[in-house]
């Protein structure tokens, strides 16, 4: 297969969110969804790291990190509301999900995994 150099590359990637199980104390439940990533260029990544180095407050650093993920996450599949209806991807809904630590950790991890050049792990 030939390498195609495109302006942007978007791809769907699996995300596994582990949350405390409300029915079984001390246990976790794993939920699966997919996120459409559009990775940042190396130049943009360098700019982001340099900007982050100037930030002094924890809130500013966290907002900076959230913005980076908001910039690379373009859509999702498999996110539902409590009634089982598809939860539409939007900036507001993504920000709401990012306020949950387990969702945020799962997105960070999935994005990093997708950039490492290894296929997504199936099963575990």
C-alpha positions in Angstrom: 0.0 0.0 0.0 1.3 3.4 -0.9 1.6 6.2 1.7 -0.7 9.1 0.9 0.4 12.5 2.2 -2.8 14.4 3.0 -3.4 17.8 4.6 -5.3 16.1 7.4 -5.7 12.5 8.5 -8.8 11.5 10.4 -9.5 8.0 11.8 -11.9 6.3 14.1 -10.3 4.8 17.2 -11.7 2.6 20.0 -11.9 4.0 23.5 -12.5 2.0 26.6 -13.9 3.9 29.6 -13.6 2.2 33.0 -16.0 3.5 35.6 -16.8 2.3 39.1 -19.6 -0.2 39.0 -22.6 1.2 40.8 -24.0 -2.3 41.5 -20.7 -4.0 42.8 -18.6 -2.0 45.2 -14.9 -2.1 44.5 -15.5 -3.3 40.9 -15.3 -1.5 37.5 -17.5 -1.6 34.4 -15.9 -1.0 31.0 -17.8 1.0 28.4 -16.7 1.1 24.8 -17.1 3.9 22.2 -15.2 5.2 19.2 -13.7 8.6 18.7 -12.8 10.3 15.4 -9.3 11.7 15.9 -7.6 14.3 13.7 -4.1 14.5 15.1 -2.2 17.7 15.4 0.9 18.4 13.3 4.3 18.2 14.9 4.6 22.0 14.6 1.3 22.5 16.4 2.3 20.0 19.1 5.6 21.9 19.7 3.7 25.2 20.0 1.3 23.6 22.4 4.1 22.2 24.6 5.8 25.6 24.6 2.6 27.4 25.6 1.9 24.8 28.4 5.4 25.5 29.8 4.4 29.1 30.4 1.3 28.2 32.4 1.5 28.5 36.2 -1.9 27.6 37.6 -3.3 24.1 37.7 -6.6 25.3 36.2 -4.8 26.9 33.2 -2.7 23.8 32.6 -5.8 21.6 32.7 -7.8 23.9 30.4 -4.9 23.8 28.0 -4.8 20.0 28.0 -8.6 19.8 27.5 -8.4 22.3 24.6 -5.8 20.0 22.9 -8.1 17.0 23.1 -11.1 19.1 22.0 -9.0 20.1 19.0 -8.2 16.6 18.0 -11.5 14.9 18.8 -14.0 15.5 16.0 -16.8 13.1 16.6 -17.9 10.0 18.6 -20.0 6.9 18.2 -21.4 4.7 20.9 -22.2 7.5 23.4 -25.8 7.3 24.7 -28.0 9.1 27.2 -29.7 7.4 30.1 -32.6 6.3 27.9 -30.3 4.6 25.3 -30.6 7.4 22.7 -27.5 8.4 20.8 -25.8 11.4 22.5 -24.8 13.9 19.8 -21.2 15.0 19.6 -20.8 18.8 20.2 -18.3 21.1 21.9 -20.6 21.4 24.9 -21.3 17.6 25.2 -17.6 16.8 24.7 -16.7 19.3 27.5 -19.3 17.8 29.7 -17.8 14.3 29.2 -14.3 15.6 29.8 -15.4 16.7 33.2 -15.6 13.0 34.2 -12.1 11.8 35.1 -12.6 8.3 33.8 -13.7 9.6 30.4 -10.8 12.1 30.3 -8.2 9.4 31.1 -9.7 7.0 28.5 -9.5 9.7 25.8 -5.9 10.7 26.6 -4.9 7.0 26.6 -6.7 6.2 23.4 -5.2 9.2 21.6 -1.7 8.4 22.8 -2.1 4.7 21.8 -3.3 5.8 18.3 -0.1 7.8 17.8 2.2 5.0 18.9 1.8 3.1 15.7 0.4 -0.1 17.3 -3.0 -1.5 16.6 -5.7 -1.2 19.3 -5.6 -4.0 21.8 -8.6 -6.3 21.6 -10.1 -8.1 24.6 -8.6 -6.9 27.9 
